[in-house]
Amino acid sequence: MLKIKMIKAIYLISIFSLFLLSCQNIDQENQGSIINRDAEIALQNLFEIDPDTISIYKNAPATLIIPRITKAGVVLGGAYGEGVLRINEAPVDYYSLASASYGFQIGAQQYSNIIFFMTEEALQKFRVKDGWELGADAEVVFRDKGYSIGVSSKTISKPVYAVVFDQKGLLAGTSLVGAKFSRLIR
């Protein structure tokens, strides 16, 4: 009985690993332009969902747009996505988001994440530290269609503001806590 459970667990972990590895099948040479294209689509999608975010985007010195984050788990879980850092609306660098989790979980989900750096100091901290994590100086909002977050560039008081939106799939507990952001070479 225990052997069968162990085989099932190894099988599920193998499938999960293959799923995450399959997200990396695009060659690096073309990936920068694909990330830029997908980031623009995600940004326009957020603007449609919540037009108030347009003023936040215009007032932010920089924005990190991760158009697609894939999160999956069966007891052990992980999330990964790649995005672009825009300064004054121009693409400057590419970053990855990665996280791991352990606990009662089963399922898979994809979502988009946009991080607005509202101060130059917050942007500098992000750019000089590899493995940067969202901290107490950040405000995270989970956004669904039809729900107004009621935030504008005038009401934001934190130096970092993150919006998670366009969730698809079934996995309880979408979170950015423990997620690490690292610079990519593209």
GIURWO-V10040 format. One record per residue. N is the residue number from 1. PSI is psi in whole degrees, 0 to 359 (none if undefined). Layout:
# GIURWO-V10040
n:N psi:PSI
n:N psi:PSI
This chain:
# GIURWO-V10040
n:1 psi:313
n:2 psi:323
n:3 psi:321
n:4 psi:318
n:5 psi:321
n:6 psi:319
n:7 psi:318
n:8 psi:318
n:9 psi:316
n:10 psi:319
n:11 psi:312
n:12 psi:319
n:13 psi:321
n:14 psi:315
n:15 psi:316
n:16 psi:316
n:17 psi:316
n:18 psi:322
n:19 psi:312
n:20 psi:321
n:21 psi:329
n:22 psi:341
n:23 psi:350
n:24 psi:25
n:25 psi:4
n:26 psi:135
n:27 psi:148
n:28 psi:330
n:29 psi:320
n:30 psi:348
n:31 psi:325
n:32 psi:315
n:33 psi:327
n:34 psi:318
n:35 psi:316
n:36 psi:316
n:37 psi:312
n:38 psi:326
n:39 psi:319
n:40 psi:319
n:41 psi:316
n:42 psi:318
n:43 psi:315
n:44 psi:324
n:45 psi:316
n:46 psi:318
n:47 psi:324
n:48 psi:319
n:49 psi:317
n:50 psi:95
n:51 psi:338
n:52 psi:335
n:53 psi:345
n:54 psi:315
n:55 psi:326
n:56 psi:314
n:57 psi:316
n:58 psi:329
n:59 psi:350
n:60 psi:131
n:61 psi:331
n:62 psi:156
n:63 psi:131
n:64 psi:118
n:65 psi:116
n:66 psi:99
n:67 psi:333
n:68 psi:116
n:69 psi:129
n:70 psi:126
n:71 psi:132
n:72 psi:154
n:73 psi:146
n:74 psi:95
n:75 psi:296
n:76 psi:137
n:77 psi:168
n:78 psi:162
n:79 psi:148
n:80 psi:143
n:81 psi:159
n:82 psi:144
n:83 psi:185
n:84 psi:139
n:85 psi:123
n:86 psi:130
n:87 psi:125
n:88 psi:42
n:89 psi:4
n:90 psi:136
n:91 psi:131
n:92 psi:311
n:93 psi:164
n:94 psi:144
n:95 psi:155
n:96 psi:153
n:97 psi:130
n:98 psi:142
n:99 psi:158
n:100 psi:151
n:101 psi:159
n:102 psi:138
n:103 psi:189
n:104 psi:106
n:105 psi:147
n:106 psi:134
n:107 psi:186
n:108 psi:153
n:109 psi:149
n:110 psi:145
n:111 psi:168
n:112 psi:154
n:113 psi:130
n:114 psi:128
n:115 psi:123
n:116 psi:122
n:117 psi:111
n:118 psi:349
n:119 psi:154
n:120 psi:325
n:121 psi:318
n:122 psi:319
n:123 psi:316
n:124 psi:316
n:125 psi:318
n:126 psi:314
n:127 psi:332
n:128 psi:347
n:129 psi:113
n:130 psi:136
n:131 psi:27
n:132 psi:142
n:133 psi:149
n:134 psi:135
n:135 psi:199
n:136 psi:342
n:137 psi:12
n:138 psi:148
n:139 psi:127
n:140 psi:132
n:141 psi:132
n:142 psi:125
n:143 psi:126
n:144 psi:154
n:145 psi:141
n:146 psi:1
n:147 psi:125
n:148 psi:127
n:149 psi:343
n:150 psi:37
n:151 psi:139
n:152 psi:175
n:153 psi:340
n:154 psi:338
n:155 psi:355
n:156 psi:128
n:157 psi:350
n:158 psi:153
n:159 psi:343
n:160 psi:132
n:161 psi:121
n:162 psi:139
n:163 psi:126
n:164 psi:127
n:165 psi:174
n:166 psi:43
n:167 psi:134
n:168 psi:138
n:169 psi:183
n:170 psi:106
n:171 psi:120
n:172 psi:141
n:173 psi:47
n:174 psi:127
n:175 psi:150
n:176 psi:359
n:177 psi:130
n:178 psi:358
n:179 psi:136
n:180 psi:138
n:181 psi:128
n:182 psi:145
n:183 psi:140
n:184 psi:152
n:185 psi:116
n:186 psi:none
